[in-house]
Structures are given as structure tokens and as C-alpha cells.
């Protein structure tokens, strides 16, 4: 179950990736897929914790 949720988070992240890349390009920041990977992992952790927090609030 946990892996499935991570895949969903990754899909959401990928949806917004072009927009993020556009903003970084506009700021003069060059971004490669190798550079994105650690941020994607961090994003997954953040989303996972946010999900758990939301789940706890929903069960109260």
C-alpha cells in the first residue's frame, strides 16, 4: 500500500515538473534529471508525512 501511494505522489510531482523547470529556467537555474532525483525523493517524503497527518486528522 505504501509503495502505491508513493507512486501516486511521484505522478503528481511529474505533472508539475514542467512548470517547476520553467520557473527555474526563468531564474537561470539549469536543471537535469540527475539533479531532480534527490528533490523528488524529498518531495515524496514530504507528501507521505502530509498524507499521514491528514489521515490522523480525518480519524479524530
C-alpha positions as CSV (number, residue, x, y, z in Angstrom):
1,X,0.0,0.0,0.0
2,X,2.8,2.4,1.0
3,X,4.6,1.9,-2.3
4,X,1.4,2.5,-4.3
5,X,0.9,5.9,-2.5
6,X,4.5,6.9,-3.3
7,X,3.8,6.1,-7.0
8,X,0.8,8.4,-6.9
9,X,2.9,11.2,-5.3
10,X,5.5,10.8,-8.0
11,X,2.8,11.1,-10.7
12,X,1.6,14.3,-9.1
13,X,5.1,15.6,-8.9
14,X,5.8,14.7,-12.5
15,X,2.6,16.6,-13.5
16,X,4.0,19.8,-12.0
17,X,7.6,19.2,-13.0
18,X,7.5,21.1,-16.3
19,X,6.1,24.2,-14.5
20,X,8.8,24.0,-11.9
21,X,11.5,23.5,-14.6
22,X,10.1,26.5,-16.5
23,X,10.4,28.7,-13.3
24,X,13.9,27.5,-12.6
25,X,14.9,28.1,-16.2
26,X,13.5,31.6,-15.9
27,X,15.6,32.2,-12.8
28,X,18.7,31.0,-14.7
29,X,18.9,27.6,-12.9
30,X,19.9,24.7,-15.1
31,X,18.1,21.5,-14.1
32,X,18.9,18.0,-15.3
33,X,17.1,14.7,-14.4
34,X,20.0,13.7,-12.2
35,X,19.6,16.9,-10.2
36,X,15.9,16.4,-9.9
37,X,16.1,12.9,-8.4
38,X,17.1,13.9,-4.8
39,X,14.3,16.6,-4.8
40,X,11.8,14.0,-6.0
41,X,12.7,11.8,-3.1
42,X,12.4,14.7,-0.7
43,X,9.0,15.6,-2.2
44,X,7.8,12.0,-1.7
45,X,8.8,12.2,2.0
46,X,7.0,15.5,2.5
47,X,3.9,14.2,0.7
48,X,3.9,11.0,2.7
49,X,4.1,12.9,6.0
50,X,1.4,15.3,4.9
51,X,-0.8,12.3,3.9
52,X,-0.3,10.7,7.3
53,X,-1.1,14.0,9.1
54,X,-4.3,14.3,7.0
55,X,-5.2,10.7,7.8
56,X,-4.8,11.3,11.5
57,X,-7.0,14.5,11.4
58,X,-9.7,12.6,9.5
59,X,-9.8,9.8,12.1
60,X,-10.2,12.2,15.1
